Amino acid sequence: MKPLTGTLDSCDGLDGRQFAIAVRRLADSLQYGTDSSPFVGSGIEYAQSRPYESGDPVKQIDWRVTARMGRPFIKEYEAPKQMPVYLLIDTSGSMCVSSIGLSKYALAVQIAGGLALAALSRMSPVGIVGCGEKKFDTKPSLSRHKMFLWLHQLRHFHFDEKTTLTEKLEQLSKTLTNRAMLIVLSDLRQPGANNKLKLLAQKHDCVVLQLIDPAEFGQLRTGIFRGEEAETAQTFVGHNRSHWFDNETANELRRGGIDHLEVKINRPFIHSLRGFLQKRDCIGRGAR
């Protein structure tokens, strides 16, 4: 049997305006409770106070410390971290498999949009990279307009692509010279990807969001079922008691210094994702 080929006009069934609203709501939800004090200027964070030196601007005098110490002190600020953020979206055929209305791929694109807006809010440039056969590679930018253009391109999904996540990770390990944050959104269906991720984590800050369909963790309630591999058209027989995904992947990644979070597409995920990112200081203007 030959693999299926073709294109989906939209992976999520939303028009452009609805998609933008969904992404912005997700970004707001992820950043809820992470904003810094409104009395601190936008884009800068208070670091410490130091003794006044000749030539320092008077408007930066820390009057409270000055009154307490009896001599003038100046407030010092830290600029937000400018580490670029790369969002690696797996554009392979297996991401289009869905036992419910929303596919892993459609949710991955929406999550990538929310994470991109959250990163841009702290002035971190964002680049989006496709991990399928389709060549899609963008340089980090601070432009929201460009970010939405990239996302809209990815929403037009070619489901005849094979996974090239391993090859893309190997390519990034050679091209990324400066430290960056890599957020991979994938179902991790390709062998060898974990080893490449562990190599990248030696130099870069790596995060994996593993998207999982209900059929992949035994919640179809159908007993024995027949399925077809999206990328090779090879058929298989599964059982709802068998778990395709266990703790081995998470443990292997964490041993390699990579944070891992499972995102089950049929369950609420915003709370767990927000907590996961806040622990890592990934989102919000207060992020370092």
N, C-alpha and C positions, 0 to 999 in steps of 0.2 A: 504494500500500500504506500502511495506517495504522501509525503507530508502536505498538510494544508498550506495554501498560499493565499495572500490577499491583504487588504488594508481595511482598517476600521476608520470611518470618518471622524469619530470621536470616541475615545475609550471610555467616557463616563456618561454620555448622553446629555451633557450640559452644553448650553451655548456659551459664547465667550464671556458675557456679562455674569452669568450664573457661576461660571468657573472662577472668575476673579473674586466674586463675593465669597464663595466657599473658601478660597485660599486665604483671603484677608481675615475671615472669621477664625480660621484655624490658627493663623499667626497671632491674633489677639488672644485666643485661648491659651496658646503655648506661653505667651509672655505675661499672662495674668499674674499679678503679685510680684513681678520681678523688677519693676521700674524703681529707680532710685528716688531720693528725696526731690520734690519739685523745686526746692530752694537751690539745688545745684544746677549749674548751667547745662544746657543740652550738649551732649557729646564729650563732657569732661567729668572726671571723678576726683573728689578731694583725696589727697594722699597724706599730707602732713603739713605742719607749720614749722618754719625755720626763722632764725633771727633776720631782721631787716638789714639789707645791704644797700649802699648808695646806688641809686638808679632804679631800684625796684618800683613798680607802679603803686601808687598810694591806694588805689581802689582794691588791691589785693591784701591789704593789711587785715590780719586776723585780730579784731578788736577785743574779743574775749580773752585770748591768750595774752595780748598786749597788756590788758588791764590786770591780769593775774600775775604776770611776770614783771611788770613795771618797766618794760622796754618793748619796742615795736617788733612784731612778728609778722611774717608774710605767709599766706596760704599757698601751698603748692598743689598742683593738680596733675593727674595722669590722663593722658589721652587714651581713648579706648583702643583696645588691641586691634591691630590692623592685619592680623593673620587671615589670609584668604581661606575661604570655605569652598570646597569642591563637593558637589552633590552628584554621586555616581548612581544613575538610575539604570537598573537592569532592563534592557529593552528586548529581552529574548522571548521566544514564544511561550515558555512555561509560565511567564508572568501573566499571560492573558487567560489562563485556566481559571474558571470560577464556577463554584457550585451555588453561588448566590448572585444577586443582581450586580454587585460591584466586584470587579476583578482586582487582583493584587496590583496589577500595573496601574490601573486608574487611581487606586488609593496611593500608590507610591508617588505618582505625579503630584497629587494634591498635597501630600505630606512634604514633598520637596519644595513646593511653592510656599507653604507655611514656614518651613525652616529658612528658606531664602529670605523672606520678608523679615523674619526675626533677626537674622544675621545682618541684613542691611540696616536695621534700626540701630545697631551698635557700630555702624560704619565699617563692617567687615565686607570686603569685596567677595562676590559670589560667582562661581563658575559652575555650569551644569554639563555633565559628561554622560553620554549614552554608552551602555555596556553591551550592546548588541552588534550585529553586523553593520547596521546603519551607522555611518560615520557622523557622529554628533559630538563635537568637542568645542567648548567655548572658553574664552579667557575670562578670569574673574573681573567683575565690573560692579560699580556702585549704582548702576542705573536700574531702577525698577521696571522701566519700560522695556529694556532689553531682556530682563529676567522673564517678564510675562510673554514676550515674543518667543523665547526659547521653550517655555512650558507649553505654549500653544502648538509649537512644532512637534513636541513629543506626544501630544494628545492624539495626533494622527498616527495610529499604531500599525506597523507592518508585522503581522503575526507569523510570518514565515522565516523570521530571523533565528539564527542559532546563537546560543550563549557565547559571548566572548569576554566574559567578566575577567577570567584569568589573564587573557592577553592584554586587556585594558589596564589592569592593575600593574602588570609588568611594564607596560609603556609608561605609566605614570611614575613608577619608581625610577625611571631613567630621565624623565623630563622635569620632574619637580625638584628643583635645586634648593629652594628655600622651604622652611618648615611651613606646613599647611594643615588644615583640618580636613579630613576626608570622611564624609558621611555616605555610606553605601546602603542603598535601598534595593534589596534583592531577596529572592527566595533561596539563594545559595544552592542552586541545583547543579552547578558545575564543579566537578572534582578539581582539586588543586587551588581553588580560589583562597582557601584559608591560609595556605602556606604563603601565597603572595601577599595577603593582608598582613601576616605577621612580619614579613620583611619590611613592608611599608611602615608598620608601627614602630620600627626601630628609629625612624627619623621623624615621622609625622604623627599627628594626633588622629587616630582612626576610630570610627564608630560604625557599627553595623546594625541596621534596622532590618530584621528578617521578617518578611511578610508571609503569612501562612493562611491558606484557605481552610475552611472547616473540613473538607475532604482529606486534608493532609494531617489532621490530628484526630480523626475518627469520630466526627460529629454528624455524619450523614444519616445515622440510624437506619441504614439500609442493609445491614449484614454484609454479605459478599457482594461486591460490585465490580464491574468491568470498566477500565479506563484506557485512555490512549495518550501516550507521551506527545506533548504538543510539538516538540522539536524534531522528533524522529519518526512519528506516526507508529511507533511500536506499541502494541496493546499489552495490557497487564491486568491481573486480577488482584483486588485489594479487599481488606476486611476492616470494618469500622473499629475493631479493637486494636488494630495495629497502628502504631504511631510512627510516622515517617520521620518526625523530628523529635529528638530527645535532647537530653542535657549535654551530650557529648560535644556537639558543635559549640554551644555556649562556653563550656569548660575549656575547650581547645583555644577559642579566641581569647578568653580572659587570661589564660596562661601566657598568651602572646602579647598581653598588654592592650587588648582591644575590648572596648565596652560593647556589649551585645544586648539587644532588646528584641524580643519576639512581639510582633504586631499581628494579632489574629483579626482578620478583616471583618469578621462578623460580631466583634465585641467592641465596646467603647475603649478607646485607647488614649484619649487626650490626657487624662489624669496621669496615667503611668508614664506616658512619653514626656509630659512636662516635668514630673518628678525626676525622671531619668536625666533629662537635659539640665535641670537646675543643679543637680548634684555635681555635674561636670562643669558648671558655669558656662554653658553654651549659649544661653539666650538672655535677653534683657539688656538694658543699658548698663546694668551693673556688672555685666560679665567681664571677666579678666582674661 
